[in-house]
């Protein structure tokens, strides 16, 4: 079977696709990974065949177009995707306007550079299945044009699917008026341009592959396949010091790659946090990107600063973590039963952090109102109150019970056959 994976040019989104793409490739499927040319090196570094499509980095333009100060404050979910967890009743006018804002300011910007060439490639290569990151709508457009089945592969809580269900149900029906639906209107234009017409699967896929365990995932009625989260963070070398077990509880402090690579730096006072835990009987491993190293002036005696270390190698040696609740970071730590102090900032991070806290495996700190002392107090609770470690281990066991990417790769032909149509 031929499987086409696609995302726009964000490295963290690519990383979420890699384990299933590997599994599909080693299961004997033909695999291609299509994205903007600037992501080709990261795709090939992962050992996957890249298909460069388009000429512009739409995601970089999206970030540059964000309103002044948008990233300087805690954002959380923004409209319409805040409707995924909002208390009823849902404001349909607000949902519609939110969709209009995000279609024009986000989805069109990141997808437009890819659509023409991705569709042409799909028609020429004729994949049986297209697997797309849930805001890479160039994927279902291309699938529609070549008659392939297609599926979303989630990287976090499914605010996109949950919001869509609430939008369709907000007027008491399951079918929105085309003239009252900005996302449908946009996607329908491309469907008709390629000889078809809009269908709801262009928004949420024929089916959805969810990498979160039930304890963290959002519930929807969409066809869904659960897959075990498998970490991938890019090419890396496991350092020699990790071969020796720590002499005292090891704490990892990590804030992910997106803040430093895309959003012009961390939004958290690293120095304050490190100073606040300097007198604790712990070993702190702080992963600080070279471009952010200036944010730490004095390194406490119990702290080791490293620019990068593969988190899935470091996590099994850790007693607790301090992190930003980015999906890849949070899930990698959760997979190894590590309780977390979470400082969520952007989009899905606050929601994902709250769900982990509700599960009992984390403490959440608002980075806009916190101090190093608050982080220290929460970390001390994780280390001294056994319930957090117990709940973290319970979540670890729940995650490990889900089918592996290899098992899902074996199911893909049957799943695709249910939806594949003649072009």
WOKA-V755322 format. One record per helix or strand of 2 or more residues. SS is the DSSP state (hx for helix, st for strand). FROM is the first residue (numbers start at 1). LEN is the number of residues. If there is no record, write none. Layout:
# WOKA-V755322
ss:SS from:FROM len:LEN
ss:SS from:FROM len:LEN
This chain:
# WOKA-V755322
ss:st from:2 len:5
ss:hx from:11 len:16
ss:st from:30 len:6
ss:hx from:37 len:9
ss:st from:50 len:3
ss:hx from:58 len:7
ss:hx from:81 len:4
ss:hx from:92 len:34
ss:st from:129 len:5
ss:hx from:138 len:9
ss:st from:149 len:5
ss:hx from:159 len:11
ss:hx from:178 len:3
ss:hx from:182 len:12
ss:hx from:201 len:4
ss:st from:207 len:4
ss:st from:224 len:3
ss:hx from:240 len:4
ss:st from:250 len:5
ss:hx from:258 len:4
ss:hx from:270 len:7
ss:st from:283 len:5
ss:hx from:290 len:6
ss:st from:303 len:4
ss:hx from:311 len:7
ss:st from:320 len:4
ss:hx from:327 len:9
ss:st from:339 len:4
ss:hx from:349 len:11
ss:st from:362 len:3
ss:hx from:372 len:13
ss:hx from:386 len:15
ss:hx from:405 len:15
